[in-house]
Amino acid sequence: MLSAIVCMDNFGGIGKDGDLLYKIPEDMKRFKEITMGNSVIMGRKTWNSIGNKPLVGRKNYIYSNTANYFSDLDCNGTLVCTLDSKDDFLQLFLSSPNKYFAIGGESIYKMFLPYCEKVYATIVNLGDRCISTADVFFPIEYLLNNFDEIESIDNTYGNLSYSFKTFVRKDNCKTVSKAYSDPVSGHNAVDNPSHYCGTKYQVINFIEDWGLGYCLGNVVKYICRAGKKYVGDKQKELQDLKKAKWYLERRLEEHKNGVELDSDDLKMNISIDDFAEDQKLNYIRKKIIKNVIDCICEEIDTKFYTALELLDTEINRMEDETA
């Protein structure tokens, strides 16, 4: 599977004078978390910009048809390969179950974005500025026309306002199983990562049992994951709760626009109390999920807003703990 990962401004600007346009510590941390243990694909100029040194813990592929670079060279334990044909790359990652990430620069993004299933973007908001200072760009129009935004987390660094966004190719993000794909480590809930499993149930079992669909399924997913994937990291726990809120607000907006809740696949074999106890959810998080479930059967608007209020209460509590 091929994905792209990029830091850009809201005009698509990614670099200037052979260097990154923005160097945001949290973005660099996110980049490392997402790509670690996988393969990265970069152009020759990007390779040069990182000092001709491979990214440790990842297999580095360099696309170059203008220079004789090394092939299959082990640089201090990190494998680096050079390919000079787009077809070689396509054959490599389209036939492989492994994860590959296009990391730049401009020509690499333009070449491989049409083959990407997912894009992880850090987008810096330039505010009232009407032009980017960059001299190289990410194909942002192609991104917006061909991908759906599925999550967004706002943040600041100094005087910069930016968002972590995840995009999935249109019409490829609506199934239940894809909703539970782990956006960082790539684990699938079906494969039993511990942060999605209780003693009796996986999160996906509960979602499918109640026929929650994509957005509401992700609400439950992130509420159950909060505090479990990164044990002891309150900031990560808070991020998961904010992701749950983002999906709930998105589903509420869809409801306002006339998108009906799908209740055809209801089985209702797993009780909410049993599931909440199995997942070790606190009282408020259990009540959030109960209101999400009630959205299917009864006063939809009331239950949506009650779930949002409870989620805000839990987020505020976590923000106080991390202050």
PAPA-994394 format. One record per residue: x, y, z of N, C-alpha, C, O in turn; residue in three letters. Coordinates in steps of 0.1 Angstrom, whole numbers, padded with zeros to 4 digits, always signed. Layout:
N
XYZXYZXYZXYZALA;...
***
This chain:
323
+0009-0012+0000+0000+0000+0000+0009+0012+0000+0019+0013+0008MET;+0005+0022-0008+0013+0034-0009+0005+0046-0003-0007+0047-0006LEU;+0012+0054+0005+0006+0066+0011+0016+0077+0008+0028+0075+0005SER;+0012+0089+0010+0020+0101+0010+0020+0108+0024+0010+0108+0030ALA;+0031+0114+0027+0031+0122+0040+0038+0135+0036+0049+0135+0030ILE;+0032+0146+0041+0037+0159+0037+0034+0170+0047+0024+0169+0054VAL;+0043+0180+0048+0041+0192+0055+0040+0203+0046+0050+0206+0038CYS;+0029+0211+0045+0028+0221+0035+0019+0233+0041+0013+0231+0051MET;+0019+0244+0034+0010+0254+0037-0003+0252+0030-0004+0243+0022ASP;-0013+0260+0032-0026+0258+0026-0027+0262+0011-0037+0261+0005ASN;-0015+0266+0006-0014+0267-0009-0007+0255-0015-0005+0255-0027PHE;-0002+0246-0007+0006+0235-0011+0021+0236-0011+0028+0228-0015GLY;+0025+0248-0006+0040+0250-0006+0047+0241+0004+0043+0239+0015GLY;+0058+0235-0001+0065+0225+0008+0079+0228+0010+0085+0224+0020ILE;+0085+0237+0002+0100+0239+0003+0104+0252-0004+0097+0257-0012GLY;+0116+0256+0000+0122+0268-0006+0137+0267-0006+0143+0264+0005LYS;+0144+0270-0017+0158+0269-0017+0164+0256-0013+0174+0256-0006ASP;+0158+0245-0016+0163+0232-0013+0161+0227+0001+0167+0218+0006GLY;+0153+0234+0009+0150+0231+0023+0135+0230+0026+0127+0236+0018ASP;+0131+0224+0037+0117+0224+0041+0113+0238+0044+0120+0247+0049LEU;+0100+0241+0041+0095+0254+0043+0092+0256+0058+0093+0267+0063LEU;+0088+0245+0065+0084+0246+0079+0091+0234+0086+0091+0223+0081TYR;+0096+0237+0098+0102+0227+0107+0095+0227+0120+0099+0235+0129LYS;+0085+0219+0122+0076+0219+0134+0079+0206+0141+0077+0195+0136ILE;+0084+0207+0154+0088+0195+0161+0077+0185+0162+0080+0173+0160PRO;+0064+0188+0164+0054+0178+0165+0051+0172+0152+0047+0160+0151GLU;+0053+0179+0141+0052+0173+0127+0063+0163+0125+0060+0152+0120ASP;+0075+0166+0129+0086+0157+0127+0084+0144+0136+0087+0133+0131MET;+0078+0146+0147+0075+0135+0156+0065+0126+0149+0066+0114+0149LYS;+0054+0132+0144+0044+0125+0137+0049+0117+0125+0046+0106+0123ARG;+0058+0124+0117+0064+0118+0106+0071+0105+0110+0070+0095+0103PHE;+0079+0106+0120+0087+0094+0125+0077+0083+0129+0080+0071+0126LYS;+0067+0086+0137+0057+0076+0142+0051+0069+0130+0049+0057+0131GLU;+0047+0076+0120+0039+0070+0109+0048+0062+0100+0044+0051+0096ILE;+0060+0067+0097+0069+0060+0088+0078+0049+0094+0083+0040+0086THR;+0080+0049+0107+0090+0040+0113+0086+0026+0110+0075+0022+0112MET;+0096+0018+0106+0094+0004+0104+0089+0001+0090+0086-0011+0086GLY;+0086+0011+0082+0081+0009+0068+0091+0014+0058+0103+0016+0061ASN;+0087+0016+0046+0096+0021+0035+0092+0035+0031+0081+0038+0030SER;+0103+0043+0028+0100+0056+0023+0106+0058+0009+0116+0052+0006VAL;+0099+0066+0001+0103+0069-0013+0106+0083-0014+0097+0092-0011ILE;+0118+0087-0019+0121+0101-0021+0128+0103-0034+0134+0094-0040MET;+0129+0116-0038+0136+0119-0050+0151+0123-0046+0154+0123-0034GLY;+0159+0125-0056+0173+0127-0054+0175+0140-0046+0184+0141-0037ARG;+0168+0151-0049+0169+0163-0042+0166+0162-0027+0172+0168-0019LYS;+0155+0155-0025+0152+0152-0011+0163+0145-0003+0166+0148+0008THR;+0168+0134-0010+0179+0127-0005+0191+0136-0002+0197+0135+0009TRP;+0194+0145-0011+0205+0155-0009+0202+0164+0003+0211+0168+0011ASN;+0189+0168+0004+0185+0178+0015+0187+0172+0029+0188+0179+0038SER;+0186+0158+0030+0188+0152+0043+0202+0148+0045+0205+0139+0054ILE;+0211+0153+0037+0226+0151+0039+0230+0137+0034+0240+0132+0038GLY;+0223+0132+0024+0227+0119+0018+0228+0108+0028+0236+0099+0027ASN;+0220+0109+0038+0220+0099+0049+0206+0093+0050+0196+0100+0050LYS;+0205+0080+0051+0192+0073+0052+0184+0076+0065+0190+0079+0075PRO;+0171+0076+0064+0163+0077+0076+0163+0063+0083+0159+0053+0078LEU;+0168+0063+0095+0170+0051+0103+0157+0044+0106+0147+0051+0109VAL;+0157+0031+0106+0146+0023+0110+0136+0022+0098+0125+0017+0100GLY;+0139+0027+0086+0131+0026+0075+0139+0022+0063+0151+0025+0062ARG;+0133+0014+0053+0140+0011+0041+0138+0023+0032+0127+0028+0029LYS;+0149+0029+0027+0150+0041+0019+0151+0038+0004+0160+0031+0000ASN;+0141+0042-0004+0142+0041-0018+0144+0055-0024+0136+0064-0021TYR;+0154+0056-0033+0157+0069-0039+0154+0068-0054+0159+0059-0061ILE;+0145+0076-0059+0142+0077-0073+0151+0086-0080+0151+0098-0077TYR;+0159+0081-0089+0169+0090-0096+0172+0085-0110+0175+0073-0111SER;+0170+0093-0120+0174+0089-0133+0185+0098-0139+0188+0098-0151ASN;+0191+0106-0130+0202+0115-0134+0215+0112-0128+0225+0119-0131THR;+0216+0103-0119+0229+0100-0112+0230+0085-0109+0220+0079-0107ALA;+0242+0080-0108+0245+0067-0104+0246+0066-0089+0257+0068-0084ASN;+0235+0063-0082+0236+0061-0068+0238+0047-0065+0237+0038-0074TYR;+0241+0044-0052+0243+0030-0048+0229+0023-0048+0219+0029-0048PHE;+0230+0010-0048+0219+0001-0048+0220-0010-0038+0231-0016-0037SER;+0210-0012-0030+0210-0022-0019+0223-0020-0010+0229-0030-0007ASP;+0226-0008-0006+0237-0005+0003+0232-0004+0017+0222+0003+0020LEU;+0239-0011+0026+0235-0011+0040+0243+0000+0047+0255-0001+0049ASP;+0236+0011+0050+0243+0023+0056+0240+0022+0071+0230+0026+0076CYS;+0250+0018+0079+0249+0017+0093+0236+0009+0097+0229+0014+0107ASN;+0233-0001+0090+0221-0010+0094+0209-0005+0087+0198-0012+0089GLY;+0209+0005+0079+0197+0010+0072+0199+0007+0057+0208+0012+0050THR;+0189+0000+0051+0190-0004+0037+0186+0008+0028+0175+0014+0030LEU;+0194+0010+0018+0191+0021+0008+0191+0015-0006+0201+0008-0009VAL;+0181+0018-0014+0180+0013-0027+0177+0024-0037+0171+0034-0033CYS;+0182+0023-0049+0180+0033-0059+0173+0026-0071+0177+0016-0076THR;+0162+0032-0075+0155+0027-0087+0154+0039-0097+0152+0051-0092LEU;+0155+0037-0110+0155+0048-0119+0143+0047-0129+0142+0054-0139ASP;+0133+0039-0125+0121+0037-0134+0108+0038-0125+0107+0031-0115SER;+0099+0046-0130+0086+0047-0123+0079+0033-0123+0073+0029-0113LYS;+0081+0026-0134+0075+0012-0135+0081+0003-0125+0074-0006-0119ASP;+0094+0004-0122+0100-0004-0111+0093-0001-0098+0090-0011-0090ASP;+0091+0011-0095+0085+0015-0082+0070+0010-0082+0066+0004-0072PHE;+0063+0011-0093+0049+0007-0093+0048-0008-0091+0040-0013-0083LEU;+0057-0015-0098+0057-0030-0096+0061-0034-0082+0056-0044-0076GLN;+0069-0026-0076+0074-0029-0062+0062-0027-0052+0060-0037-0045LEU;+0056-0016-0052+0046-0014-0041+0032-0018-0044+0024-0020-0035PHE;+0028-0019-0057+0015-0023-0060+0013-0038-0058+0002-0042-0056LEU;+0024-0045-0058+0023-0060-0057+0026-0064-0043+0027-0076-0040SER;+0029-0055-0034+0034-0058-0020+0024-0054-0010+0017-0044-0011SER;+0022-0063+0001+0014-0059+0012+0020-0049+0022+0014-0044+0031PRO;+0033-0046+0020+0040-0038+0029+0036-0023+0026+0029-0020+0017ASN;+0040-0014+0036+0036+0000+0035+0048+0008+0030+0059+0007+0034LYS;+0045+0017+0020+0054+0026+0014+0049+0040+0015+0037+0042+0014TYR;+0058+0049+0018+0054+0063+0020+0062+0072+0010+0074+0072+0011PHE;+0055+0080+0002+0061+0090-0007+0064+0102+0002+0054+0107+0008ALA;+0076+0106+0003+0080+0117+0013+0085+0130+0006+0089+0139+0013ILE;+0085+0130-0007+0089+0142-0015+0101+0139-0023+0107+0129-0023GLY;+0105+0150-0032+0098+0163-0032+0087+0164-0042+0079+0154-0044GLY;+0086+0176-0048+0075+0179-0057+0073+0168-0067+0061+0164-0069GLU;+0083+0165-0075+0081+0155-0086+0077+0142-0081+0069+0135-0088SER;+0082+0137-0069+0077+0124-0064+0063+0125-0060+0055+0115-0063ILE;+0058+0135-0054+0044+0137-0051+0035+0136-0063+0025+0130-0064TYR;+0039+0144-0073+0031+0145-0086+0031+0131-0093+0021+0127-0099LYS;+0042+0124-0092+0043+0111-0099+0035+0100-0092+0029+0092-0099MET;+0035+0100-0079+0030+0089-0072+0016+0091-0064+0010+0082-0060PHE;+0012+0104-0063+0000+0107-0056-0012+0100-0063-0021+0095-0056LEU;-0013+0098-0076-0024+0091-0082-0025+0076-0078-0035+0070-0080PRO;-0014+0071-0072-0014+0057-0068-0016+0056-0053-0016+0044-0048TYR;-0017+0067-0046-0017+0066-0031-0032+0063-0027-0041+0068-0033CYS;-0033+0056-0016-0046+0053-0009-0048+0063+0002-0060+0065+0005GLU;-0038+0069+0008-0039+0077+0020-0029+0088+0019-0018+0086+0014LYS;-0032+0100+0025-0023+0111+0026-0023+0116+0040-0034+0119+0046VAL;-0012+0117+0047-0010+0123+0060-0004+0137+0058+0007+0138+0053TYR;-0012+0147+0061-0007+0161+0058-0007+0169+0070-0016+0169+0078ALA;+0004+0177+0072+0004+0188+0082+0002+0200+0074+0011+0203+0065THR;-0008+0208+0076-0011+0219+0068-0011+0232+0077-0018+0234+0086ILE;-0001+0241+0073+0001+0254+0080-0009+0264+0074-0009+0266+0062VAL;-0017+0270+0082-0026+0281+0078-0019+0294+0077-0015+0300+0087ASN;-0019+0300+0065-0012+0312+0063-0021+0324+0066-0017+0336+0065LEU;-0033+0322+0070-0042+0333+0074-0045+0342+0062-0050+0337+0052GLY;-0043+0355+0064-0047+0365+0054-0037+0366+0043-0039+0373+0033ASP;-0025+0359+0044-0016+0359+0033-0022+0353+0021-0028+0342+0022ARG;-0020+0359+0009-0026+0354-0003-0017+0346-0012-0020+0342-0023CYS;-0004+0344-0008+0005+0337-0016+0015+0330-0007+0019+0335+0004ILE;+0020+0319-0012+0031+0311-0004+0044+0316-0008+0046+0321-0019SER;+0054+0315+0001+0068+0319-0002+0076+0307-0008+0087+0308-0011THR;+0069+0295-0010+0076+0283-0014+0080+0284-0029+0074+0292-0037ALA;+0090+0276-0033+0093+0275-0047+0091+0261-0052+0093+0258-0064ASP;+0086+0251-0043+0082+0238-0047+0069+0235-0040+0067+0239-0029VAL;+0060+0227-0047+0047+0226-0042+0042+0211-0042+0046+0203-0051PHE;+0033+0208-0033+0025+0196-0033+0013+0198-0042+0007+0208-0042PHE;+0009+0187-0050-0003+0189-0058-0016+0189-0050-0024+0180-0050PRO;-0019+0201-0044-0030+0201-0034-0043+0201-0041-0053+0196-0035ILE;-0045+0206-0053-0057+0205-0060-0061+0191-0063-0073+0187-0062GLU;-0051+0182-0067-0054+0168-0070-0059+0162-0056-0068+0154-0056TYR;-0052+0165-0046-0055+0160-0033-0070+0163-0029-0078+0154-0026LEU;-0074+0175-0030-0087+0179-0026-0098+0174-0035-0110+0172-0031LEU;-0095+0172-0048-0105+0166-0057-0106+0151-0057-0117+0146-0061ASN;-0096+0144-0052-0096+0130-0052-0096+0122-0039-0097+0110-0039ASN;-0095+0130-0028-0094+0124-0015-0105+0130-0005-0108+0142-0007PHE;-0109+0123+0004-0118+0128+0015-0110+0130+0028-0102+0121+0031ASP;-0112+0141+0034-0106+0143+0047-0113+0135+0058-0125+0136+0059GLU;-0106+0127+0065-0113+0118+0075-0109+0122+0090-0116+0117+0099ILE;-0099+0130+0092-0096+0135+0105-0088+0148+0105-0080+0150+0095GLU;-0089+0156+0115-0082+0168+0115-0080+0172+0130-0089+0173+0138SER;-0067+0175+0134-0064+0180+0147-0056+0193+0146-0046+0194+0140ILE;-0062+0203+0152-0056+0217+0152-0045+0218+0162-0046+0212+0173ASP;-0035+0226+0159-0024+0228+0169-0017+0242+0165-0020+0248+0155ASN;-0008+0246+0174+0000+0258+0171+0015+0255+0175+0018+0247+0183THR;+0023+0263+0168+0038+0262+0172+0043+0276+0170+0044+0281+0158TYR;+0046+0283+0181+0050+0297+0180+0039+0305+0174+0027+0305+0179GLY;+0041+0312+0163+0031+0320+0157+0024+0313+0145+0016+0318+0138ASN;+0027+0300+0144+0022+0292+0133+0009+0284+0138+0009+0279+0149LEU;-0001+0285+0130-0013+0277+0132-0014+0266+0122-0013+0269+0110SER;-0015+0253+0126-0014+0242+0117-0024+0231+0121-0029+0231+0132TYR;-0026+0222+0112-0035+0210+0115-0029+0198+0110-0023+0197+0099SER;-0030+0187+0118-0027+0174+0113-0040+0168+0106-0050+0167+0113PHE;-0039+0165+0093-0050+0160+0086-0047+0146+0080-0036+0144+0076LYS;-0057+0138+0079-0056+0125+0072-0066+0125+0061-0078+0127+0063THR;-0062+0121+0049-0071+0120+0037-0071+0105+0032-0060+0099+0032PHE;-0082+0101+0028-0083+0087+0022-0090+0089+0008-0099+0097+0006VAL;-0085+0081-0002-0090+0082-0015-0105+0081-0015-0111+0072-0008ARG;-0112+0089-0023-0127+0089-0023-0132+0075-0026-0126+0068-0034LYS;-0144+0073-0020-0151+0060-0021-0142+0048-0016-0145+0037-0020ASP;-0132+0051-0008-0124+0040-0003-0123+0040+0012-0114+0034+0018ASN;-0132+0047+0018-0131+0049+0033-0144+0047+0040-0145+0050+0052CYS;-0154+0041+0034-0167+0040+0040-0170+0026+0046-0180+0025+0053LYS;-0161+0016+0044-0165+0003+0050-0161+0002+0065-0152+0010+0069THR;-0167-0006+0072-0165-0008+0086-0150-0012+0089-0144-0006+0097VAL;-0145-0022+0081-0131-0027+0084-0121-0016+0082-0111-0015+0089SER;-0123-0007+0072-0114+0004+0069-0115+0014+0080-0105+0021+0083LYS;-0126+0016+0086-0128+0025+0097-0119+0022+0109-0115+0031+0117ALA;-0116+0009+0111-0108+0005+0122-0093+0003+0119-0086-0002+0128TYR;-0089+0007+0107-0075+0006+0104-0068+0016+0113-0072+0028+0113SER;-0057+0012+0119-0050+0021+0128-0042+0031+0120-0033+0027+0113ASP;-0044+0045+0121-0038+0054+0112-0023+0056+0115-0016+0062+0106PRO;-0018+0052+0126-0003+0054+0129+0004+0041+0126+0013+0041+0118VAL;+0001+0031+0133+0009+0018+0132+0005+0009+0121+0012+0000+0118SER;-0007+0012+0115-0012+0003+0104-0018-0010+0109-0022-0018+0100GLY;-0020-0012+0122-0026-0024+0126-0041-0024+0123-0047-0013+0122HIS;-0047-0035+0121-0061-0036+0118-0067-0043+0130-0062-0052+0137ASN;-0079-0038+0134-0086-0043+0146-0088-0058+0146-0088-0064+0156ALA;-0090-0063+0134-0092-0077+0132-0080-0085+0136-0081-0097+0140VAL;-0068-0079+0136-0056-0086+0139-0052-0084+0154-0041-0087+0158ASP;-0062-0080+0162-0061-0080+0177-0050-0071+0183-0044-0076+0193ASN;-0048-0059+0179-0039-0050+0187-0045-0048+0201-0057-0047+0202PRO;-0037-0048+0211-0042-0048+0224-0051-0036+0228-0060-0037+0235SER;-0048-0024+0221-0056-0012+0225-0070-0012+0218-0078-0003+0221HIS;-0074-0023+0211-0087-0024+0206-0094-0036+0212-0106-0039+0208TYR;-0088-0043+0221-0094-0056+0226-0096-0055+0241-0087-0051+0248CYS;-0107-0060+0245-0110-0063+0259-0107-0078+0261-0101-0085+0253GLY;-0113-0083+0272-0112-0097+0275-0121-0105+0266-0117-0116+0262THR;-0133-0100+0263-0143-0107+0256-0145-0102+0242-0148-0110+0233LYS;-0143-0089+0240-0147-0083+0227-0135-0075+0221-0128-0069+0228TYR;-0135-0075+0207-0128-0064+0200-0137-0053+0198-0150-0054+0197GLN;-0132-0041+0196-0140-0029+0193-0149-0032+0181-0160-0028+0180VAL;-0142-0037+0170-0149-0039+0158-0161-0049+0159-0171-0047+0152ILE;-0161-0058+0169-0172-0067+0171-0184-0059+0176-0195-0062+0171ASN;-0182-0050+0185-0193-0041+0190-0199-0032+0179-0211-0031+0178PHE;-0190-0026+0171-0194-0017+0160-0203-0025+0150-0213-0020+0146ILE;-0198-0036+0146-0206-0044+0136-0219-0049+0142-0229-0050+0135GLU;-0219-0052+0155-0231-0057+0161-0241-0047+0162-0253-0050+0160ASP;-0237-0034+0163-0247-0023+0164-0248-0016+0151-0256-0006+0150TRP;-0241-0020+0140-0243-0014+0127-0240+0001+0127-0247+0009+0120GLY;-0229+0005+0133-0227+0020+0135-0222+0027+0123-0224+0039+0121LEU;-0215+0020+0113-0210+0027+0102-0197+0034+0104-0191+0033+0115GLY;-0193+0042+0095-0179+0048+0095-0177+0058+0105-0168+0056+0114TYR;-0185+0069+0105-0182+0080+0115-0185+0076+0129-0176+0078+0138CYS;-0197+0070+0132-0200+0067+0146-0191+0055+0150-0187+0054+0162LEU;-0187+0047+0141-0177+0036+0144-0164+0042+0149-0158+0036+0158GLY;-0159+0052+0142-0147+0058+0146-0148+0066+0160-0138+0067+0167ASN;-0160+0071+0163-0162+0077+0176-0160+0066+0187-0152+0069+0196VAL;-0166+0055+0185-0164+0044+0195-0149+0039+0195-0143+0037+0206VAL;-0143+0038+0183-0129+0034+0182-0120+0042+0190-0112+0037+0198LYS;-0121+0056+0189-0112+0065+0195-0114+0066+0210-0105+0068+0218TYR;-0127+0065+0214-0130+0066+0228-0124+0053+0235-0119+0054+0246ILE;-0126+0042+0229-0120+0029+0235-0105+0029+0235-0098+0024+0244CYS;-0099+0035+0225-0084+0035+0223-0078+0045+0233-0066+0043+0237ARG;-0085+0056+0236-0079+0067+0244-0073+0062+0257-0080+0056+0265ALA;-0060+0064+0259-0054+0060+0272-0048+0046+0271-0041+0042+0280GLY;-0051+0038+0260-0046+0025+0259-0035+0023+0250-0025+0015+0252LYS;-0035+0030+0238-0024+0028+0229-0011+0034+0234-0001+0028+0232LYS;-0012+0046+0239+0000+0052+0245-0002+0054+0260-0006+0064+0265TYR;+0000+0043+0267-0003+0042+0282+0005+0053+0289+0017+0053+0288VAL;-0002+0061+0297+0005+0072+0305+0007+0085+0297+0011+0095+0304GLY;+0005+0085+0284+0007+0097+0277-0007+0105+0276-0015+0102+0267ASP;-0009+0115+0285-0021+0122+0285-0024+0130+0273-0036+0131+0269LYS;-0014+0135+0266-0016+0143+0254-0022+0134+0243-0031+0138+0236GLN;-0016+0122+0242-0021+0112+0232-0036+0108+0235-0044+0107+0226LYS;-0038+0106+0248-0052+0103+0252-0062+0114+0248-0073+0111+0243GLU;-0057+0126+0251-0066+0138+0247-0068+0139+0232-0079+0142+0228LEU;-0057+0136+0224-0059+0136+0210-0069+0126+0205-0077+0129+0196GLN;-0069+0114+0211-0079+0104+0207-0093+0109+0210-0102+0107+0202ASP;-0095+0115+0221-0108+0120+0225-0113+0131+0215-0124+0132+0211LEU;-0103+0140+0211-0106+0150+0201-0109+0145+0187-0118+0150+0180LYS;-0103+0134+0184-0106+0127+0171-0120+0121+0172-0128+0122+0162LYS;-0124+0115+0183-0138+0110+0185-0148+0122+0183-0158+0120+0177ALA;-0145+0133+0189-0154+0145+0188-0155+0149+0173-0166+0153+0168LYS;-0143+0149+0166-0143+0153+0152-0153+0144+0144-0160+0149+0136TRP;-0152+0131+0146-0161+0122+0138-0175+0124+0142-0184+0122+0134TYR;-0178+0126+0155-0192+0128+0159-0197+0141+0153-0209+0141+0149LEU;-0190+0152+0153-0194+0164+0146-0196+0162+0131-0206+0168+0126GLU;-0187+0154+0125-0189+0152+0111-0202+0144+0108-0209+0147+0099ARG;-0205+0134+0117-0217+0126+0115-0230+0135+0117-0240+0133+0111ARG;-0229+0144+0127-0240+0153+0130-0243+0162+0118-0254+0164+0114LEU;-0232+0167+0112-0233+0175+0100-0239+0167+0088-0248+0172+0081GLU;-0235+0155+0087-0241+0146+0076-0256+0144+0079-0265+0145+0070GLU;-0260+0143+0092-0274+0141+0096-0282+0153+0092-0293+0153+0087HIS;-0276+0165+0095-0283+0178+0092-0285+0179+0077-0295+0185+0072LYS;-0276+0173+0069-0277+0174+0054-0285+0163+0048-0286+0161+0036ASN;-0292+0155+0057-0302+0145+0052-0296+0131+0050-0303+0123+0045GLY;-0284+0129+0055-0278+0115+0054-0284+0107+0065-0281+0110+0077VAL;-0291+0097+0062-0298+0089+0073-0289+0079+0079-0279+0074+0073GLU;-0291+0076+0092-0284+0065+0098-0289+0052+0093-0301+0049+0091LEU;-0279+0043+0091-0282+0029+0085-0284+0020+0097-0274+0017+0104ASP;-0296+0015+0098-0299+0006+0109-0303-0008+0104-0309-0016+0112SER;-0299-0011+0092-0303-0024+0086-0296-0036+0092-0301-0047+0092ASP;-0283-0034+0097-0275-0045+0101-0274-0046+0116-0265-0052+0121ASP;-0284-0041+0123-0284-0042+0137-0286-0057+0142-0295-0064+0137LEU;-0277-0061+0151-0279-0074+0157-0281-0073+0172-0290-0080+0178LYS;-0275-0063+0178-0277-0060+0192-0275-0071+0202-0282-0073+0212MET;-0265-0080+0199-0262-0091+0208-0253-0087+0219-0252-0094+0230ASN;-0245-0076+0218-0236-0072+0228-0242-0060+0236-0244-0050+0230ILE;-0244-0062+0249-0250-0051+0256-0239-0040+0259-0227-0043+0260SER;-0244-0028+0260-0235-0016+0262-0228-0018+0275-0216-0015+0276ILE;-0235-0021+0285-0229-0023+0299-0218-0033+0299-0207-0031+0304ASP;-0221-0045+0292-0211-0055+0291-0198-0051+0284-0187-0054+0288ASP;-0200-0044+0272-0189-0039+0264-0181-0029+0272-0169-0029+0272PHE;-0188-0019+0278-0181-0009+0286-0173-0014+0297-0161-0010+0300ALA;-0178-0024+0304-0170-0031+0315-0158-0038+0309-0147-0038+0315GLU;-0160-0045+0298-0149-0052+0291-0138-0043+0286-0126-0047+0287ASP;-0142-0031+0282-0132-0021+0277-0127-0013+0288-0118-0004+0286GLN;-0132-0014+0301-0128-0007+0312-0130+0008+0310-0121+0016+0313LYS;-0141+0012+0305-0144+0026+0302-0150+0033+0315-0157+0026+0323LEU;-0146+0045+0317-0152+0052+0329-0167+0056+0326-0172+0053+0315ASN;-0173+0062+0336-0187+0064+0335-0191+0073+0323-0200+0071+0316TYR;-0183+0084+0322-0187+0094+0311-0185+0088+0297-0193+0090+0288ILE;-0174+0080+0295-0171+0074+0282-0182+0064+0279-0186+0062+0267ARG;-0186+0057+0289-0197+0047+0287-0210+0054+0283-0217+0050+0274LYS;-0213+0066+0289-0225+0073+0286-0224+0079+0272-0234+0080+0265LYS;-0212+0083+0267-0210+0088+0254-0214+0077+0244-0222+0080+0235ILE;-0209+0065+0246-0212+0054+0237-0227+0050+0237-0233+0047+0227ILE;-0233+0051+0249-0247+0048+0250-0255+0058+0242-0265+0054+0235LYS;-0252+0071+0242-0259+0081+0235-0256+0079+0220-0265+0081+0212ASN;-0244+0075+0216-0242+0072+0202-0251+0060+0197-0256+0061+0186VAL;-0252+0050+0205-0260+0039+0202-0275+0043+0201-0282+0039+0192ILE;-0279+0051+0210-0293+0056+0210-0297+0064+0198-0308+0066+0195ASP;-0286+0070+0192-0289+0078+0180-0296+0070+0169-0303+0075+0161CYS;-0293+0057+0169-0298+0048+0159-0313+0046+0161-0321+0045+0151ILE;-0318+0046+0173-0331+0041+0176-0341+0052+0180-0353+0050+0178CYS;-0337+0063+0185-0346+0072+0190-0343+0087+0187-0339+0089+0176GLU;-0345+0096+0197-0343+0110+0194-0329+0114+0190-0321+0117+0198GLU;-0327+0113+0177-0314+0114+0171-0307+0127+0175-0296+0127+0180ILE;-0314+0138+0172-0307+0151+0175-0303+0153+0189-0292+0157+0193ASP;-0313+0149+0198-0310+0150+0213-0298+0142+0217-0289+0146+0224THR;-0297+0130+0212-0287+0120+0216-0273+0125+0210-0263+0124+0217LYS;-0273+0130+0198-0261+0135+0192-0255+0146+0201-0243+0146+0205PHE;-0264+0156+0205-0259+0167+0213-0255+0163+0227-0246+0169+0232TYR;-0262+0154+0232-0259+0149+0246-0245+0142+0245-0237+0144+0254THR;-0243+0134+0235-0230+0128+0233-0219+0138+0232-0208+0136+0237ALA;-0221+0149+0224-0211+0159+0222-0208+0166+0236-0197+0169+0239LEU;-0219+0169+0243-0217+0176+0256-0209+0167+0266-0200+0172+0272GLU;-0211+0154+0266-0204+0145+0275-0189+0144+0270-0180+0144+0278LEU;-0187+0144+0257-0174+0143+0251-0166+0156+0255-0154+0155+0258LEU;-0173+0168+0254-0166+0180+0258-0162+0180+0272-0152+0185+0276ASP;-0171+0174+0281-0168+0173+0295-0155+0165+0297-0147+0169+0305THR;-0155+0154+0290-0143+0145+0292-0130+0152+0286-0120+0150+0292GLU;-0132+0159+0275-0120+0166+0269-0115+0177+0279-0103+0178+0281ILE;-0125+0184+0285-0121+0195+0294-0114+0189+0306-0104+0195+0311ASN;-0119+0178+0311-0112+0171+0322-0098+0168+0319-0089+0170+0327ARG;-0096+0162+0307-0082+0158+0303-0073+0170+0301-0062+0170+0304MET;-0079+0181+0296-0071+0193+0294-0067+0199+0307-0055+0204+0308GLU;-0075+0198+0317-0071+0202+0330-0060+0194+0336-0051+0199+0343ASP;-0060+0181+0333-0050+0172+0338-0037+0174+0331-0026+0172+0337GLU;-0037+0178+0319-0025+0180+0311-0019+0195+0312-0009+0198+0307THR;-0027+0204+0318-0023+0218+0319-0010+0219+0327-0006+0231+0329ALA;
***
